[in-house]
């Protein structure tokens, strides 16, 4: 299993701390076999949980110039028309993907093209499934444009996830399905599409980043 680079330092520190704790328990509590066994088991489970959160599976991506790929793993929690007032200044179609701590948290470009806009916004930490989290929470907006159209991707921090990482910059090329960011510990990614786009998913659908086709431009 490949581990995302965002997790390397945290996993190393956690392994060191848990190792010290467990070695201390074994040394100072040699006769309390049951208690030490429970603590060791809890440590293994905790480390396994954090380890799976930072997994970065290699996938055979379902690339298509005619389609918008899902940028993240999770569940479709919103499909609606909105007034987009940050970049486009017009009516757009919004599709939102909610990620739990159990999902892969790599964020991928939905279309290929050129990164036209990148903007980080400070904000609140409402639960990511809250309707107002899209415009009021800490977030980073990325717009990618090609000859077919333009798509906005918005990484949104949640109540638990308070660290957004965005790797792309304005003017750089975007490869469909390529990684552009990472959000730690559960959050949400919005896909803002041209109003005439044909949405291919429904509320409640479970989707995968770089594989599921979200819409046709």
N, CA and C of each residue as an Amber inpcrd file, in Angstrom:
protein
   651
   0.8420000  -1.1990000   0.0000000   0.0000000   0.0000000   0.0000000
   0.8800000   1.2530000   0.0000000   0.6530000   2.1320000  -0.9260000
   1.4150000   3.3750000  -1.0070000   0.8380000   4.3860000  -0.0190000
   1.7210000   5.0760000   0.6980000   1.3140000   6.0730000   1.6790000
   1.5790000   7.4680000   1.1140000   0.5960000   8.3390000   1.2380000
   0.7390000   9.7010000   0.7310000   1.8080000  10.4520000   1.5170000
   2.5300000  11.3330000   0.8370000   3.6280000  12.0620000   1.4760000
   3.1610000  12.9340000   2.6380000   1.8990000  13.3460000   2.6500000
   1.3880000  14.1500000   3.7550000   1.3870000  13.3730000   5.0690000
   1.4190000  12.0370000   4.9790000   1.3550000  11.2400000   6.1910000
   2.6860000  10.7560000   6.7130000   3.7580000  10.9520000   5.9490000
   5.0490000  10.3820000   6.3430000   5.5050000  10.8660000   7.7230000
   5.4870000  12.1480000   7.9490000   5.9770000  12.6930000   9.2190000
   5.0690000  12.3030000  10.3800000   3.7520000  12.4320000  10.1780000
   2.8170000  12.1040000  11.2410000   2.9110000  10.6300000  11.6350000
   3.0190000   9.7530000  10.6500000   3.1010000   8.3230000  10.9380000
   4.3980000   7.9710000  11.6630000   5.4910000   8.6340000  11.2800000
   6.7680000   8.3840000  11.9480000   6.7160000   8.8140000  13.4070000
   6.1590000  10.0020000  13.6720000   6.0550000  10.5080000  15.0470000
   5.1270000   9.6260000  15.8720000   3.9750000   9.2550000  15.2710000
   3.0210000   8.4150000  15.9900000   3.6230000   7.0550000  16.3230000
   4.3620000   6.4760000  15.3840000   5.0070000   5.1840000  15.6310000
   6.0090000   5.2820000  16.7780000   6.7710000   6.3660000  16.7990000
   7.7730000   6.5690000  17.8570000   7.0960000   6.7070000  19.2170000
   6.0410000   7.5220000  19.2810000   5.3430000   7.7610000  20.5470000
   4.6840000   6.4770000  21.0530000   3.9720000   5.7890000  20.1690000
   3.2980000   4.5510000  20.5840000   4.3060000   3.4820000  21.0030000
   5.4370000   3.4470000  20.3250000   6.4720000   2.4740000  20.6920000
   6.9990000   2.7490000  22.0950000   7.2630000   4.0270000  22.4120000
   7.7360000   4.3870000  23.7500000   6.7050000   4.0250000  24.8150000
   5.4300000   4.3360000  24.5170000   4.3640000   4.0480000  25.4760000
   4.2860000   2.5500000  25.7600000   4.3000000   1.7650000  24.7000000
   4.1550000   0.3170000  24.8730000   5.3790000  -0.3230000  25.5120000
   6.5640000   0.1590000  25.1690000   7.7750000  -0.3630000  25.8160000
   7.7810000  -0.0190000  27.3060000   7.3000000   1.1950000  27.6210000
   7.2140000   1.5950000  29.0220000   6.2380000   0.7260000  29.7910000
   5.1170000   0.4010000  29.1740000   4.1140000  -0.4450000  29.8280000
   4.6690000  -1.8450000  30.0800000   5.3390000  -2.3870000  29.0670000
   5.9110000  -3.7330000  29.2110000   6.9910000  -3.7570000  30.3010000
   7.7630000  -2.6780000  30.3840000   8.8620000  -2.6330000  31.3670000
   8.3590000  -2.4030000  32.7880000   7.4220000  -1.4280000  32.9430000
   6.9880000  -1.0500000  34.2860000   5.7880000  -1.8550000  34.7830000
   5.0810000  -2.5590000  33.8780000   3.9060000  -3.3280000  34.2940000
   4.0200000  -4.7590000  33.7800000   5.0830000  -5.4690000  34.0810000
   5.2900000  -6.8030000  33.5130000   4.2550000  -7.8310000  33.9780000
   3.6490000  -7.5990000  35.1590000   2.7270000  -8.5860000  35.7170000
   1.2770000  -8.3600000  35.2770000   0.9840000  -7.1590000  34.7440000
  -0.3930000  -6.8470000  34.3310000  -0.5510000  -7.1660000  32.8490000
  -0.5820000  -8.4520000  32.5650000  -0.5830000  -8.9140000  31.1770000
  -1.8240000  -8.4590000  30.4250000  -2.9850000  -8.5460000  31.0590000
  -4.2380000  -8.1890000  30.3890000  -4.2780000  -6.7120000  30.0370000
  -3.9350000  -5.8630000  31.0100000  -3.9630000  -4.4160000  30.7710000
  -2.9670000  -4.0230000  29.6920000  -1.7550000  -4.5410000  29.7730000
  -0.7400000  -4.1990000  28.7740000  -1.1590000  -4.6990000  27.3910000
  -1.7980000  -5.8700000  27.3570000  -2.2650000  -6.4140000  26.0840000
  -3.3310000  -5.5380000  25.4620000  -4.2480000  -5.0250000  26.3070000
  -5.3080000  -4.1370000  25.8070000  -4.7140000  -2.8470000  25.2540000
  -3.7520000  -2.2780000  25.9700000  -3.1320000  -1.0190000  25.5320000
  -2.3710000  -1.2220000  24.2230000  -1.6700000  -2.3220000  24.1010000
  -0.9460000  -2.6210000  22.8560000  -1.9350000  -2.7790000  21.6970000
  -3.0530000  -3.4690000  21.9490000  -4.0670000  -3.6570000  20.9080000
  -4.6580000  -2.3260000  20.4610000  -4.9560000  -1.4540000  21.4420000
  -5.4950000  -0.1240000  21.1190000  -4.4800000   0.6660000  20.2920000
  -3.2180000   0.5650000  20.6390000  -2.1650000   1.2720000  19.8950000
  -2.0880000   0.8030000  18.4460000  -2.1920000  -0.5110000  18.2630000
  -2.1450000  -1.0690000  16.9040000  -3.3480000  -0.5980000  16.0870000
  -4.5360000  -0.5870000  16.7160000  -5.7480000  -0.1400000  16.0200000
  -5.6400000   1.3330000  15.6550000  -5.1670000   2.1540000  16.6020000
  -5.0060000   3.5880000  16.3400000  -4.0360000   3.8240000  15.1890000
  -2.9120000   3.1370000  15.2100000  -1.9230000   3.3340000  14.1520000
  -2.4750000   2.8590000  12.8140000  -3.2170000   1.7490000  12.8270000
  -3.8150000   1.2470000  11.5990000  -4.8280000   2.2180000  11.0140000
  -5.6050000   2.8860000  11.8910000  -6.5870000   3.8810000  11.4310000
  -5.9000000   5.0470000  10.7420000  -4.8600000   5.5860000  11.3710000
  -4.1410000   6.7240000  10.7780000  -3.4370000   6.2870000   9.4920000
  -2.9000000   5.0910000   9.4910000  -2.2070000   4.5710000   8.3100000
  -3.1520000   4.4790000   7.1190000  -4.3590000   3.9530000   7.3290000
  -5.2940000   3.8080000   6.2140000  -5.8000000   5.1570000   5.7360000
  -5.8380000   6.1510000   6.6180000  -6.2810000   7.4760000   6.2040000
  -5.3400000   8.0770000   5.1600000  -4.0430000   7.8170000   5.3020000
  -3.0620000   8.4080000   4.3940000  -2.7310000   7.5060000   3.1960000
  -3.5150000   6.4640000   2.9860000  -3.2550000   5.5900000   1.8420000
  -3.4790000   6.3470000   0.5360000  -2.6920000   5.9790000  -0.4560000
  -2.7780000   6.6220000  -1.7730000  -2.7670000   5.5280000  -2.8290000
  -3.9030000   4.8650000  -3.0280000  -3.9380000   3.7120000  -3.9330000
  -3.6880000   4.0940000  -5.3820000  -2.9750000   3.2390000  -6.0920000
  -2.7610000   3.4200000  -7.5200000  -4.0020000   2.9160000  -8.2550000
  -4.5660000   3.7400000  -9.1050000  -5.8030000   3.3870000  -9.7780000
  -5.6620000   3.4720000 -11.2920000  -6.4040000   2.5910000 -11.9550000
  -6.5320000   2.7030000 -13.4160000  -7.6240000   3.7270000 -13.6650000
  -7.2260000   4.9230000 -14.0360000  -8.1700000   6.0260000 -14.1150000
  -9.0220000   5.9560000 -15.3810000 -10.2420000   6.4270000 -15.2240000
 -11.2380000   6.3880000 -16.2990000 -11.2460000   7.7390000 -17.0190000
 -10.1600000   8.0460000 -17.7330000 -10.0000000   9.3660000 -18.3440000
 -10.8860000   9.5350000 -19.5670000 -11.3890000  10.7600000 -19.7500000
 -12.2440000  11.0640000 -20.9000000 -12.3360000  12.5700000 -21.0580000
 -12.0060000  13.0900000 -22.2380000 -12.0710000  14.5290000 -22.4770000
 -13.5040000  15.0470000 -22.4300000 -14.4560000  14.1730000 -22.6850000
 -15.8610000  14.6010000 -22.7270000 -16.5160000  14.6150000 -21.3460000
 -15.8270000  14.0440000 -20.3390000 -16.4260000  13.9160000 -19.0210000
 -15.6200000  14.6420000 -17.9460000 -16.3210000  14.9520000 -16.8600000
 -15.7130000  15.5360000 -15.6650000 -15.5370000  14.4100000 -14.6620000
 -14.2930000  14.1370000 -14.2680000 -14.0210000  13.0840000 -13.2970000
 -14.2680000  13.5770000 -11.8750000 -14.6500000  12.6490000 -11.0160000
 -14.8200000  12.9850000  -9.6120000 -13.4490000  13.3200000  -9.0130000
 -13.3260000  14.4100000  -8.2630000 -12.0260000  14.8000000  -7.7060000
 -11.6690000  14.1150000  -6.3970000 -12.6160000  13.3900000  -5.7860000
 -12.3460000  12.7950000  -4.4690000 -13.2490000  11.6030000  -4.2180000
 -12.8230000  10.7460000  -3.3050000 -13.6640000   9.6380000  -2.8550000
 -14.6960000  10.1610000  -1.8570000 -15.8750000   9.5600000  -1.8620000
 -16.8690000   9.9560000  -0.8720000 -18.2860000   9.7050000  -1.3210000
 -19.1840000  10.5660000  -0.8560000 -20.6140000  10.4320000  -1.1030000
 -21.1680000  11.7440000  -1.6420000 -22.0250000  11.6680000  -2.6610000
 -22.6480000  12.8680000  -3.2230000 -23.7010000  13.3750000  -2.2440000
 -23.4990000  14.6020000  -1.7380000 -24.4140000  15.1550000  -0.7370000
 -25.1900000  16.3710000  -1.2480000 -24.8380000  16.8730000  -2.4270000
 -25.5740000  18.0240000  -2.9690000 -25.4480000  18.0660000  -4.4880000
 -26.5680000  18.3460000  -5.1530000 -26.6100000  18.6150000  -6.5900000
 -27.6220000  19.7360000  -6.7650000 -27.1460000  20.9170000  -7.1060000
 -28.0670000  22.0560000  -7.1820000 -27.4740000  23.1980000  -8.0030000
 -28.3580000  24.0760000  -8.4600000 -27.9260000  25.2930000  -9.1360000
 -27.5810000  26.3400000  -8.0880000 -26.4960000  27.0620000  -8.3280000
 -26.0750000  28.1070000  -7.3990000 -25.6970000  29.3700000  -8.1630000
 -25.6000000  30.4620000  -7.4400000 -25.0480000  31.7030000  -7.9900000
 -23.5890000  31.7490000  -7.5620000 -22.6760000  31.5150000  -8.4950000
 -21.2520000  31.4720000  -8.1710000 -20.6940000  32.8930000  -8.2740000
 -20.2970000  33.4690000  -7.1420000 -19.9100000  34.8830000  -7.1430000
 -18.4270000  35.1250000  -6.8730000 -17.6310000  34.0590000  -6.8430000
 -16.1980000  34.2530000  -6.6060000 -15.4170000  34.4590000  -7.8980000
 -15.7200000  33.6810000  -8.9200000 -14.9190000  33.7100000 -10.1490000
 -15.7840000  33.8920000 -11.3960000 -16.7890000  33.0550000 -11.5610000
 -17.5990000  33.0970000 -12.7830000 -18.6180000  34.2290000 -12.7830000
 -19.1690000  34.5290000 -11.6200000 -20.1950000  35.5740000 -11.4730000
 -21.4560000  35.2550000 -12.2740000 -21.8850000  34.0020000 -12.2410000
 -23.1130000  33.6300000 -12.9390000 -23.6850000  32.3530000 -12.3220000
 -24.7540000  31.8290000 -12.9270000 -25.3780000  30.6120000 -12.4400000
 -24.5560000  29.4070000 -12.8660000 -24.3760000  28.4810000 -11.9220000
 -23.5840000  27.2760000 -12.1780000 -24.2580000  26.0700000 -11.5190000
 -23.8020000  24.8990000 -11.9050000 -24.2740000  23.6640000 -11.3020000
 -23.2560000  23.1910000 -10.2720000 -23.7270000  22.9230000  -9.0610000
 -22.8630000  22.4710000  -7.9710000 -23.0990000  20.9930000  -7.6810000
 -22.0050000  20.2360000  -7.5980000 -22.0410000  18.8500000  -7.1380000
 -21.0380000  18.7430000  -6.0000000 -21.4700000  18.2240000  -4.8470000
 -20.6040000  18.1680000  -3.6640000 -20.3310000  16.7260000  -3.2560000
 -19.0590000  16.4580000  -2.9270000 -18.6300000  15.1430000  -2.4610000
 -18.1640000  15.2770000  -1.0090000 -18.8230000  14.5250000  -0.1070000
 -18.4490000  14.5430000   1.3060000 -17.5500000  13.3520000   1.6080000
 -16.4220000  13.6160000   2.2610000 -15.4520000  12.5780000   2.5970000
 -15.4500000  12.3240000   4.1000000 -15.5000000  11.0660000   4.4890000
 -15.3490000  10.7030000   5.8930000 -13.8750000  10.3810000   6.1510000
 -13.4710000  10.2310000   7.4140000 -12.0780000   9.8660000   7.6930000
 -11.6660000   8.5140000   7.1190000 -12.6240000   7.7020000   6.6850000
 -12.3080000   6.3930000   6.1300000 -12.0280000   6.4420000   4.6320000
 -12.3420000   7.5720000   3.9850000 -12.1190000   7.6900000   2.5510000
 -10.6710000   8.0280000   2.2150000 -10.2710000   7.7400000   0.9780000
  -9.0040000   8.2460000   0.4440000  -9.1490000   9.7590000   0.2990000
  -8.1570000  10.5170000   0.7480000  -8.2860000  11.9770000   0.7760000
  -7.4300000  12.7130000  -0.2470000  -6.9490000  11.9990000  -1.2350000
  -6.2460000  12.6300000  -2.3540000  -7.2720000  13.3600000  -3.2190000
  -6.9620000  14.5850000  -3.6270000  -7.8320000  15.3620000  -4.5190000
  -7.2270000  15.4060000  -5.9130000  -8.0590000  15.1430000  -6.9340000
  -7.5810000  15.0060000  -8.3110000  -8.2660000  16.0060000  -9.2470000
  -7.5400000  16.4030000 -10.2990000  -8.1180000  17.2880000 -11.3020000
  -9.2580000  16.5710000 -12.0290000 -10.3960000  17.2460000 -12.1580000
 -11.5560000  16.6610000 -12.8420000 -11.4270000  16.7000000 -14.3480000
 -10.7420000  17.7070000 -14.8600000 -10.4930000  17.8210000 -16.2990000
  -9.0330000  18.2160000 -16.5060000  -8.5580000  18.0170000 -17.7100000
  -7.2320000  18.4880000 -18.0640000  -7.3130000  19.8960000 -18.6250000
  -6.1940000  20.6030000 -18.6400000  -6.1840000  21.9570000 -19.1800000
  -5.1380000  22.8100000 -18.5040000  -5.4890000  24.0630000 -18.2440000
  -4.6060000  25.0140000 -17.5850000  -5.2750000  25.5220000 -16.3170000
  -4.4970000  25.5870000 -15.2390000  -5.0110000  26.1580000 -13.9980000
  -5.0940000  27.6760000 -14.1640000  -6.3230000  28.1890000 -14.1330000
  -6.5390000  29.6230000 -14.3660000  -6.6580000  30.4360000 -13.0800000
  -6.9470000  29.7550000 -11.9730000  -7.2370000  30.5060000 -10.7430000
  -7.0070000  29.6100000  -9.5380000  -6.2980000  30.1310000  -8.5390000
  -6.1190000  29.4440000  -7.2640000  -6.2530000  30.4830000  -6.1620000
  -7.1630000  30.2510000  -5.2190000  -7.3860000  31.2340000  -4.1560000
  -7.7190000  30.5370000  -2.8450000  -6.9180000  30.8120000  -1.8100000
  -7.1770000  30.2810000  -0.4710000  -7.9990000  31.2930000   0.3280000
  -8.9920000  30.7870000   1.0770000  -9.8500000  31.6440000   1.8960000
  -9.8310000  31.1460000   3.3330000  -9.5700000  32.0260000   4.2740000
  -9.7570000  31.6760000   5.6730000 -11.2560000  31.6270000   5.9550000
 -11.6460000  30.9070000   7.0100000 -13.0700000  30.8150000   7.2960000
 -13.3710000  30.0190000   8.5440000 -14.6340000  29.6030000   8.6470000
 -15.1190000  28.8550000   9.7980000 -14.7870000  27.3730000   9.6500000
 -15.2400000  26.5930000  10.6270000 -15.0500000  25.1390000  10.5890000
 -16.3780000  24.4410000  10.8960000 -17.4110000  24.8320000  10.1180000
 -18.6920000  24.1550000  10.2390000 -18.5340000  22.7070000   9.7850000
 -19.4500000  21.8430000  10.2170000 -19.4480000  20.4760000   9.7110000
 -19.5090000  20.5400000   8.1870000 -18.6500000  19.7710000   7.5080000
 -18.4870000  19.9050000   6.0620000 -19.7620000  19.6070000   5.2790000
 -20.6890000  18.8430000   5.8540000 -21.9400000  18.5520000   5.1680000
 -22.9420000  19.7020000   5.2670000 -22.6350000  20.7030000   6.0850000
 -23.5230000  21.8600000   6.2410000 -23.5720000  22.6610000   4.9420000
 -24.7790000  23.0810000   4.4850000 -24.8950000  23.8200000   3.2110000
 -24.0270000  25.0740000   3.1300000 -23.8400000  25.7770000   4.2660000
 -23.0810000  27.0250000   4.2400000 -21.5720000  26.8040000   4.2930000
 -21.1290000  25.5540000   4.4760000 -19.6900000  25.2940000   4.5510000
 -18.9920000  25.6410000   3.2410000 -19.7140000  25.5640000   2.1320000
 -19.1280000  25.8270000   0.8150000 -18.6260000  27.2540000   0.6710000
 -19.2790000  28.1980000   1.3690000 -18.9090000  29.6100000   1.2330000
 -18.3900000  30.2320000   2.5220000 -18.5360000  29.5520000   3.6620000
 -18.1400000  30.1530000   4.9270000 -16.9600000  29.4550000   5.6050000
 -16.6930000  28.2030000   5.2410000 -15.5810000  27.4880000   5.8690000
 -14.2410000  27.8610000   5.2380000 -13.1630000  27.5020000   5.9230000
 -11.8430000  27.5940000   5.3030000 -11.8620000  26.7600000   4.0300000
 -11.3070000  27.2970000   2.9370000 -11.4240000  26.6100000   1.6550000
 -10.3670000  27.1030000   0.6800000 -10.1710000  26.3380000  -0.3720000
  -9.2900000  26.7580000  -1.4650000  -9.9980000  26.4530000  -2.7770000
 -10.0550000  27.4560000  -3.6400000 -10.7490000  27.3420000  -4.9190000
  -9.7370000  27.2280000  -6.0510000  -9.9570000  26.2540000  -6.9300000
  -9.0990000  26.0240000  -8.0920000  -9.9790000  25.9620000  -9.3360000
  -9.6020000  26.6990000 -10.3740000 -10.3430000  26.6710000 -11.6430000
  -9.4270000  26.1500000 -12.7390000  -9.9220000  25.1430000 -13.4660000
  -9.1920000  24.5690000 -14.5990000 -10.0030000  24.8020000 -15.8630000
  -9.3150000  25.1990000 -16.9250000 -10.0020000  25.5290000 -18.1780000
  -9.3100000  24.8540000 -19.3520000 -10.1290000  24.3740000 -20.2920000
  -9.5980000  23.8460000 -21.5570000 -10.5170000  24.2530000 -22.6920000
 -10.3030000  23.7200000 -23.8920000 -11.0940000  24.1210000 -25.0580000
 -12.5530000  23.7280000 -24.9310000 -12.8470000  22.7310000 -24.0940000
 -14.2180000  22.2620000 -23.9370000 -15.0050000  23.0900000 -22.9410000
 -14.3360000  23.5540000 -21.8930000 -15.0400000  24.3090000 -20.8680000
 -14.1730000  24.6020000 -19.6710000 -14.8240000  24.9750000 -18.5790000
 -14.1250000  25.3720000 -17.3530000 -14.8260000  24.7380000 -16.1560000
 -14.0220000  24.2540000 -15.2110000 -14.5600000  23.6110000 -14.0100000
 -13.8710000  24.1920000 -12.7780000 -14.6520000  24.4760000 -11.7530000
 -14.1120000  24.9400000 -10.4750000 -14.1300000  23.7890000  -9.4790000
 -13.0280000  23.6260000  -8.7540000 -12.9210000  22.6360000  -7.6740000
 -12.6570000  23.3950000  -6.3840000 -13.4590000  23.1080000  -5.3700000
 -13.3030000  23.8470000  -4.1100000 -13.0700000  22.8580000  -2.9690000
 -11.8740000  22.9010000  -2.3860000 -11.5520000  22.0870000  -1.2090000
 -12.0770000  22.8090000   0.0260000 -12.8360000  22.0980000   0.8460000
 -13.4850000  22.7270000   1.9930000 -13.0870000  22.0100000   3.2830000
 -12.5630000  22.7640000   4.2210000 -12.2410000  22.1990000   5.5290000
 -13.5270000  21.9530000   6.3000000 -13.4860000  20.9960000   7.2310000
 -14.6620000  20.6830000   8.0310000 -14.3960000  20.8770000   9.5040000
 -15.2770000  20.3090000  10.3320000 -15.1600000  20.4400000  11.7860000
 -13.9000000  19.7540000  12.3040000 -13.5670000  18.6070000  11.6910000
 -12.3720000  17.8620000  12.0950000 -11.1970000  18.2040000  11.1950000
 -11.4510000  18.2550000   9.8760000 -10.3710000  18.5350000   8.9190000
 -10.0510000  20.0180000   8.9200000  -8.8650000  20.3630000   9.3800000
  -8.5000000  21.7750000   9.4530000  -7.1660000  22.0390000   8.7650000
  -6.8830000  21.2180000   7.7850000  -5.6450000  21.4530000   7.0480000
  -5.8510000  21.0710000   5.5910000  -5.9020000  22.0720000   4.7440000
  -6.0440000  21.8760000   3.3070000  -4.6810000  22.0600000   2.6520000
  -4.3060000  21.1380000   1.8100000  -3.0740000  21.2540000   1.0420000
  -3.4300000  21.3380000  -0.4390000  -2.9490000  22.3840000  -1.0970000
  -3.1810000  22.5800000  -2.5300000  -1.8310000  22.7490000  -3.2010000
  -1.5400000  21.9170000  -4.1850000  -0.2090000  21.8910000  -4.7890000
  -0.1020000  22.6850000  -6.0960000  -1.2300000  22.9980000  -6.7180000
  -1.1760000  23.6520000  -8.0370000  -1.0930000  25.1720000  -7.8950000
  -0.6260000  25.8030000  -8.9680000  -0.5300000  27.2570000  -9.0410000
  -1.1030000  27.7360000 -10.3760000  -1.4850000  28.9920000 -10.4190000
  -2.0510000  29.5640000 -11.6410000  -1.0420000  29.4670000 -12.7890000
  -1.5380000  29.0540000 -13.9430000  -0.7080000  28.9740000 -15.1370000
  -0.0930000  27.6110000 -15.3860000  -0.1190000  26.7340000 -14.3910000
   0.4780000  25.4160000 -14.5860000  -0.4920000  24.4930000 -15.3120000
   0.0250000  23.4910000 -16.0570000  -0.8650000  22.5410000 -16.7270000
  -1.5250000  21.6050000 -15.7190000  -2.7580000  21.2260000 -16.0150000
  -3.4950000  20.2810000 -15.1760000  -3.7490000  19.0170000 -15.9880000
  -3.3840000  17.8860000 -15.4270000  -3.6210000  16.5990000 -16.0820000
  -4.8580000  15.9570000 -15.4680000  -5.8210000  15.6140000 -16.3050000
  -7.0360000  14.9850000 -15.7930000  -6.6850000  13.7500000 -14.9630000
  -7.2310000  13.6950000 -13.7530000  -6.9370000  12.5860000 -12.8490000
  -5.6780000  12.7660000 -12.0350000  -4.8820000  13.7970000 -12.3500000
  -3.6530000  14.0540000 -11.6090000  -3.9360000  14.6930000 -10.2620000
  -3.0570000  14.4890000  -9.3180000  -3.2520000  15.0040000  -7.9520000
  -3.0110000  16.5140000  -7.8950000  -3.9400000  17.2290000  -7.2460000
  -3.7200000  18.6580000  -7.0480000  -3.7920000  19.0640000  -5.5760000
  -4.1900000  18.1380000  -4.6990000  -4.2560000  18.5170000  -3.2970000
  -4.6140000  17.3570000  -2.3930000  -4.7270000  17.6820000  -1.0940000
  -5.0230000  16.6870000  -0.0660000  -5.6950000  17.4080000   1.0920000
  -6.6920000  16.7650000   1.6990000  -7.3450000  17.3340000   2.8830000
  -7.2600000  16.3130000   4.0070000  -6.8140000  16.7350000   5.1740000
  -6.6200000  15.7880000   6.2740000  -7.8850000  15.6050000   7.1180000
  -8.2540000  14.3620000   7.3150000  -9.2660000  13.9210000   8.2790000
 -10.6870000  14.4000000   7.9880000 -11.2270000  13.9890000   6.8540000
 -12.6500000  14.1710000   6.5630000 -13.0020000  15.5790000   6.1480000
 -13.6900000  15.7420000   5.0290000 -14.0340000  17.0760000   4.5740000
 -14.9560000  16.9930000   3.3570000 -14.8200000  17.9610000   2.4500000
 -15.7380000  18.0580000   1.3170000 -15.0300000  18.7230000   0.1430000
 -15.4000000  18.2800000  -1.0570000 -14.9260000  18.9200000  -2.2770000
 -16.1320000  19.2450000  -3.1430000 -16.2380000  20.5050000  -3.5570000
 -17.3050000  20.9310000  -4.4590000 -16.7930000  20.9690000  -5.8880000
 -17.6320000  20.5450000  -6.8210000 -17.3550000  20.6710000  -8.2490000
 -18.3890000  21.6360000  -8.8140000 -17.9490000  22.7690000  -9.3610000
 -18.8570000  23.7700000  -9.9180000 -18.7310000  23.7260000 -11.4330000
 -19.8440000  23.4310000 -12.0920000 -19.8690000  23.1450000 -13.5230000
 -20.6850000  24.1860000 -14.2820000 -20.4620000  24.2870000 -15.5990000
 -21.3480000  25.1190000 -16.4180000 -22.8000000  24.6720000 -16.2440000
 -23.7190000  25.6090000 -16.2660000 -25.1160000  25.3210000 -15.9620000
 -25.7280000  24.2940000 -16.9050000 -25.2210000  24.2140000 -18.1390000
 -25.7870000  23.2960000 -19.1140000 -25.1940000  21.8890000 -19.0330000
 -24.2860000  21.6530000 -18.0840000 -23.6550000  20.3420000 -17.9560000
 -24.6880000  19.2640000 -17.6190000 -24.4470000  18.0640000 -18.1100000
 -25.3040000  16.9210000 -17.8090000 -24.6930000  16.1560000 -16.6420000
 -25.3420000  16.2240000 -15.4900000 -24.8480000  15.5410000 -14.2920000
 -25.1530000  14.0500000 -14.3960000 -24.1550000  13.2170000 -14.1160000
 -24.2740000  11.7720000 -14.2970000 -24.4040000  11.0050000 -12.9800000
 -24.4340000  11.7150000 -11.8530000 -24.5510000  11.0630000 -10.5450000
 -25.8270000  11.5420000  -9.8560000 -26.1970000  10.8450000  -8.7850000
 -27.3940000  11.1890000  -8.0230000 -27.0360000  11.3580000  -6.5510000
 -27.9150000  12.0200000  -5.8000000 -27.6990000  12.1790000  -4.3680000
 -27.5450000  10.8160000  -3.6980000 -26.5480000  10.7120000  -2.8280000
 -26.3250000   9.4730000  -2.1130000 -25.3790000   8.5100000  -2.7970000
 -25.0120000   8.7820000  -4.0470000 -24.0880000   7.8920000  -4.7590000
 -22.7230000   7.8820000  -4.0780000 -22.0940000   6.7170000  -4.0260000
 -20.7220000   6.5880000  -3.5470000 -19.7990000   6.7040000  -4.7610000
 -18.8450000   7.6240000  -4.7010000 -18.0010000   7.9250000  -5.8600000
 -16.5290000   7.7560000  -5.5080000 -15.7050000   7.6220000  -6.5440000
 -14.2630000   7.4650000  -6.3690000 -13.5110000   8.4900000  -7.2090000
 -12.5100000   9.1200000  -6.6030000 -11.7110000  10.1200000  -7.2880000
 -10.9240000   9.5420000  -8.4450000 -11.0060000  10.1960000  -9.5900000
 -10.2760000   9.7610000 -10.7720000 -10.9310000   8.6220000 -11.5210000
 -12.0650000   8.1220000 -11.0250000 -12.7340000   6.9880000 -11.6610000
 -14.1710000   7.3260000 -12.0670000 -14.9530000   7.8290000 -11.1010000
 -16.3610000   8.1210000 -11.3720000 -16.5010000   9.3300000 -12.2880000
 -17.3620000   9.2180000 -13.3090000 -17.6970000  10.3430000 -14.1620000
 -18.8160000  11.1440000 -13.4880000 -18.5320000  12.3960000 -13.1590000
 -19.4900000  13.2580000 -12.4710000 -20.4810000  13.8790000 -13.4550000
 -19.9650000  14.3130000 -14.5980000 -20.8310000  15.0420000 -15.5350000
 -20.2050000  15.0590000 -16.9240000 -21.0320000  15.4790000 -17.8970000
 -20.5630000  15.7960000 -19.2470000 -20.6030000  17.3050000 -19.4060000
 -19.5200000  17.8870000 -19.8870000 -19.4970000  19.3380000 -20.1080000
 -20.3670000  19.6940000 -21.3040000
